[in-house]
Amino acid sequence: MRTVRTALAAGALATGLALSACSSGEQTASTSQAAEGKTMTMAISADPGNLDPQFTSLSVTMQVDWFLYDSLVGISPDGKQVPGLADKFEGNSTTAKYTLRKGVTCADGSPLTASTVAQNINFVGDPANKSTRIGVFIPPGAKATADDTTGTVTVTAPAPDAFLVRNVGGLHIVCSKGMKDRTILKQGSDGTGMYTVAEAVPGDHYTLTRRKEYAWGPGDFKQGQSGLPDKVVLKVVSNETTAANLLLSGQVNVAAIAGPDKQRLQAQKTFQREAGTPLGELWFNQKSGLPTADLGVRKALTQALDLAQLGKVITSGTGSPATRLVAPGMGPCPDDTVTGNLPGHDLDAAKAALDAAGWRPGAGGIREKAGTKLSLVFYYPTSLGPTLQSGAELLQKAWSELGVDVSLKAVSTAEISTVVLAGQGTWHAGLIPLTVSLPSQLVSFLSGTGPPNGSNFSSIKNPEYDAAVAKAAAIPGADGCADWATAERALFKQVNLVPFVNATVPVFGKGATFDLSEGSVIPSSIKMLSQ
């Protein structure tokens, strides 16, 4: 998940997003010539917090980190693997080998070595280090060895990973100084990326400066290509209407707009790329002792919702029904795992299910069990536009009719990170979209250890899912799609989570053009325009 236009990102969360070009925007951009020496300002929906790329699951942070760091393997706009820091890569489900490009240097001018790359992989793969990238990019317990003479890195995984070459290849690589002292990475950087951090003002903006010597961008990048901005300002703009206004006035060059403001930008024939992303994903906290740990309760809560109507509300009627957990247009597996596998809308059946689970109507119509009221805290992110609040209010109404006392809590991206991902607060359910480009990138979020030692933030325990994943992981690439589909269906049978709608999020440009990879703007693709 590289970016959660959503709140979280897993694979490079972190978002695997499909993209397409708006033809009118392409035509507008083609009339302008590339301009040199300019500053590009990009609106980001929330403060990225800790910039250390190996300790984040936030999409906004992953977008910032793509300016500062590179990965061994790049992903092109059409989803294909292309050379990154490695110009050659090969492997299977248990081993991967990468040959580094020659001449790659870190921001301080020191050469990137195979030993440093191996150190990154071994650090993330060691569970003791508690990196959020373990199980997403690096399998737990994976080991890397290096040959600095040949510039090769060989990775061995203790268990099969169907997409090992791509997953390991997607890890942001930190240079040696940052590996020795990670404190410099929190508000700074030590990478091989095209930019370095010149100024960090949390909550307001981050200013980055381009490295003119940078010559190893993904794919067919060439040093000296025209239009690259000399500086990038990442401006924190939490309100989408404000971001749209700044874009139209020329104070911002790039902004992702998910809500209704996108219509007026499109009417202006503004340049855009489009990212498809899971927006409607309902998660239940299944930690022992919570009401939502009970399958009967989860099923009833789902039956009480008209998911089609809820999807229309949070996407302003522009969404499409979710058919699987991987982001639309990404990944090798086309199977529809959702249709027919989730409880249908039936309020009477929902009430009966809660009765059967021991939750009976009490004072004021609120259900009770053993003297305890059925009270739930529901989280939704503020960074994804006003429609999420409308959706949360519709859900609250439906669950209230079921006899549930629902408290809505709007949370920032930072709060999602601390409360949900780090397990430092109480929540029972939430709209928490998680975007990935491969089914294997979901595994650590859907099984295994929970916070603070793991990423299974909703405490899912589903043996059928685990068994199907183990089988799928041993089959390289798309040949294992049937087993990945079986794994997802097992989740929906237990109502571990409920995907119901996908959204198309335009990323608009004014005075600049760009491409997207897995939902993030590709720094090497940016071209500033003279008009």
Protein Blocks (a to p, Z undefined) as FASTA:
>chain_A
ZZgfbfbdfblnhpacdddddfklmmmmmmpccdehiacddddfbdekjabfklccbfkl
mmmmmmmpccfbdcdfkopacdffblbdcddfkbccddddehiacfkopacdfklmmmmm
mmmmpmklopakgoklmcghiacdddfknopacdddfbdcfklmmmmmmpccddfklmmm
mmlmmmgccdfbfbdcfbdcehiaccddddfkbccbghjacehiahiafbdcddddfbfk
lmmmmmmnopafbdcdfblmlmmmmmnopacddddddfbdcdddfbehiaklpmklmmmm
mmmpcfklmmmmmnnopaccdfbfbdghiajbfbdfkgopaccddfklmmmmmmmnopac
dehhiaceehiacdddddddfklojklmmmmmmmmmmmmmnopacddddddfklmmmmmm
nopaccfbdcdddddfbfklmmmmmgcjddfkbcblnopacfklmmmmmmmmmpghjllm
mmmmmmmmmmmmnomaccfbdcddddddehiacddeehiacfklpccdfZZ
